[in-house]
């Protein structure tokens, strides 16, 4: 298992970009930097539009900006693929089931490190 990541790295990238919370908030279409502060302190989860806006603002892929969230989701999906594969293996295998199992195996074995 990879080492645990922070939920997000927004503060680090904001500071590297020399932007204030209010400036990032303006770019995100927010009134004040309070919402940005909550994102940075992990007390609020941004919606998908905000996640992609952060990717545009900082020029960093969302999976790297929100590395801890991504890691948690990835681990959950990999666990669920194993459970689903077990259910599918219990059924009579046909070509569709074998194809599903191949796809699930690919998901389970995918490398979690950023490309």
C-alpha positions as CSV (number, residue, x, y, z in Angstrom):
1,X,0.0,0.0,0.0
2,X,1.2,3.5,-0.8
3,X,2.0,5.9,2.0
4,X,-1.1,7.9,3.0
5,X,-1.5,11.3,1.2
6,X,-3.0,14.5,2.4
7,X,-6.6,14.9,1.2
8,X,-5.4,17.7,-1.1
9,X,-2.4,19.9,-1.8
10,X,-4.3,23.1,-2.7
11,X,-2.5,25.3,-0.1
12,X,1.0,24.2,-1.3
13,X,0.1,24.9,-5.0
14,X,-1.6,28.2,-4.2
15,X,1.4,29.4,-2.4
16,X,3.7,28.2,-5.2
17,X,1.5,30.3,-7.5
18,X,1.8,33.3,-5.2
19,X,-1.9,33.6,-5.0
20,X,-4.0,34.6,-2.0
21,X,-7.1,32.7,-0.9
22,X,-9.2,35.6,-2.0
23,X,-7.5,35.6,-5.4
24,X,-8.2,31.9,-5.9
25,X,-11.7,32.4,-4.6
26,X,-12.2,35.1,-7.3
27,X,-11.0,32.7,-10.0
28,X,-13.3,30.0,-8.7
29,X,-16.2,32.5,-8.7
30,X,-16.5,32.6,-4.9
31,X,-17.2,35.8,-2.9
32,X,-14.4,35.4,-0.3
33,X,-11.4,33.2,0.4
34,X,-13.3,31.5,3.3
35,X,-14.4,28.6,1.0
36,X,-10.8,28.2,-0.3
37,X,-9.6,28.1,3.4
38,X,-12.1,25.4,4.1
39,X,-10.9,23.3,1.1
40,X,-7.3,23.8,2.3
41,X,-8.1,22.7,5.8
42,X,-10.0,19.7,4.5
43,X,-13.2,20.8,6.2
44,X,-15.1,21.1,2.9
45,X,-15.0,18.9,-0.2
46,X,-15.1,20.8,-3.5
47,X,-17.6,19.8,-6.2
48,X,-16.3,18.3,-9.5
49,X,-16.5,21.7,-11.2
50,X,-14.3,23.2,-8.6
51,X,-11.9,20.3,-8.7
52,X,-11.4,20.9,-12.5
53,X,-11.2,24.6,-12.0
54,X,-8.3,24.0,-9.5
55,X,-6.6,21.8,-12.2
56,X,-6.9,24.7,-14.6
57,X,-5.7,27.3,-12.1
58,X,-2.7,25.4,-10.9
59,X,-1.8,23.4,-14.0
60,X,-1.7,20.2,-11.9
61,X,-3.8,17.1,-12.6
62,X,-6.8,16.8,-10.2
63,X,-5.5,13.3,-9.0
64,X,-2.3,15.0,-7.8
65,X,-4.1,18.1,-6.3
66,X,-6.5,15.8,-4.4
67,X,-4.0,13.0,-4.0
68,X,-5.5,11.7,-0.6
69,X,-9.0,11.7,-1.9
70,X,-7.9,10.0,-5.1
71,X,-6.0,7.4,-3.1
72,X,-9.0,6.6,-0.8
73,X,-11.3,6.3,-3.8
74,X,-8.8,4.1,-5.7
75,X,-8.5,1.7,-2.7
76,X,-12.2,1.5,-2.3
77,X,-12.7,0.7,-6.0
78,X,-10.0,-2.0,-5.9
79,X,-11.6,-3.6,-3.0
80,X,-15.0,-3.6,-4.7
81,X,-13.5,-5.0,-7.9
82,X,-12.3,-8.0,-5.9
83,X,-15.8,-8.5,-4.4
84,X,-17.5,-8.2,-7.8
85,X,-14.9,-10.6,-9.3
86,X,-15.7,-13.1,-6.6
87,X,-19.4,-12.9,-7.4
88,X,-18.8,-13.2,-11.1
89,X,-16.5,-16.2,-10.6
90,X,-19.3,-18.0,-8.7
91,X,-21.6,-17.8,-11.8
92,X,-21.3,-19.9,-14.9
93,X,-18.6,-18.2,-16.9
94,X,-19.4,-17.2,-20.4
95,X,-17.5,-14.9,-22.8
96,X,-19.1,-11.8,-21.3
97,X,-18.2,-12.8,-17.8
98,X,-14.6,-13.6,-18.8
99,X,-14.4,-10.1,-20.4
100,X,-15.7,-8.5,-17.2
101,X,-13.2,-10.4,-15.1
102,X,-10.4,-9.3,-17.3
103,X,-11.5,-5.7,-17.0
104,X,-11.8,-6.1,-13.2
105,X,-8.3,-7.6,-13.0
106,X,-6.9,-4.6,-14.9
107,X,-8.5,-2.2,-12.5
108,X,-7.2,-4.2,-9.5
109,X,-3.7,-4.3,-10.7
110,X,-3.5,-0.7,-12.0
111,X,-0.5,1.2,-10.5
112,X,-1.7,4.0,-8.1
113,X,1.3,6.2,-8.6
114,X,0.9,9.3,-10.8
115,X,2.0,8.9,-14.3
